[in-house]
Amino acid sequence: MTVHLVRQLLLATDDSGRVSLSDVEQKLRELGSNAQSLATDAAPPAIGALVAAGVIAVAAVYLLGRRRGSRRASVLEIRRV
């Protein structure tokens, strides 16, 4: 991404071939707005994926805990005398 940013900054030159501060500021603002819109668009699916991953993780821990509990539980036998 750094190479891409440098390339865009170098292409934003004025007639004398120098990059001015306003050119750099303009490109950074443009890239910032693009990144912000990309993050805003990607947020709802990412939240859904995180919730699904959390539910799967909790279910896996629950099932593994049940299995371990049933293996380690002792059997108590009561006889009438």
C-alpha positions in Angstrom: 0.0 0.0 0.0 2.9 2.4 0.7 4.2 2.0 -2.9 0.7 2.8 -4.1 0.5 5.9 -1.9 3.9 7.1 -3.1 3.0 6.6 -6.7 -0.2 8.6 -6.3 1.7 11.4 -4.5 4.3 11.5 -7.3 1.6 11.8 -9.9 0.1 14.8 -8.1 2.8 17.2 -9.2 2.3 20.7 -10.5 4.0 22.1 -13.7 7.4 22.6 -12.1 7.6 18.9 -11.1 7.4 19.5 -7.4 4.9 18.1 -5.0 3.3 20.8 -3.0 1.9 20.5 0.5 -1.6 21.1 -0.8 -1.2 18.2 -3.3 -0.2 15.8 -0.5 -3.0 17.0 1.7 -5.6 16.6 -1.1 -4.5 13.0 -1.8 -4.4 12.0 1.8 -7.9 13.4 2.3 -9.1 11.6 -0.8 -7.6 8.3 0.4 -9.0 8.8 3.9 -12.5 9.3 2.6 -12.2 6.2 0.4 -11.0 4.1 3.4 -13.8 5.4 5.6 -16.5 4.5 3.1 -14.9 1.1 2.6 -14.9 0.5 6.4 -18.5 1.7 6.7 -19.6 -0.7 3.9 -17.8 -3.7 5.4 -19.0 -3.2 9.0 -22.4 -5.1 9.0 -21.2 -8.3 7.4 -18.1 -8.3 9.7 -20.3 -8.0 12.8 -22.5 -10.9 11.6 -19.4 -13.0 11.0 -18.1 -12.2 14.5 -21.4 -13.1 16.1 -21.6 -16.4 14.2 -18.0 -17.2 15.2 -18.8 -16.4 18.9 -21.8 -18.7 18.8 -19.8 -21.6 17.3 -17.0 -21.1 19.8 -19.4 -21.2 22.8 -21.2 -24.3 21.4 -17.9 -26.1 20.9 -16.7 -25.3 24.4 -20.0 -26.5 25.8 -19.9 -29.8 23.9 -16.3 -30.4 24.8 -17.1 -29.7 28.5 -20.0 -32.2 28.5 -17.8 -34.9 27.0 -15.0 -34.3 29.5 -17.5 -34.3 32.3 -19.1 -37.5 31.3 -15.7 -39.2 31.0 -14.5 -38.1 34.4 -17.7 -38.6 36.3 -17.7 -41.5 38.7 -20.5 -44.0 38.8 -22.1 -44.3 42.2 -23.7 -47.6 42.9 -26.2 -47.9 45.7 -27.3 -51.4 47.0 -30.1 -52.1 49.4 -29.1 -54.3 52.3 
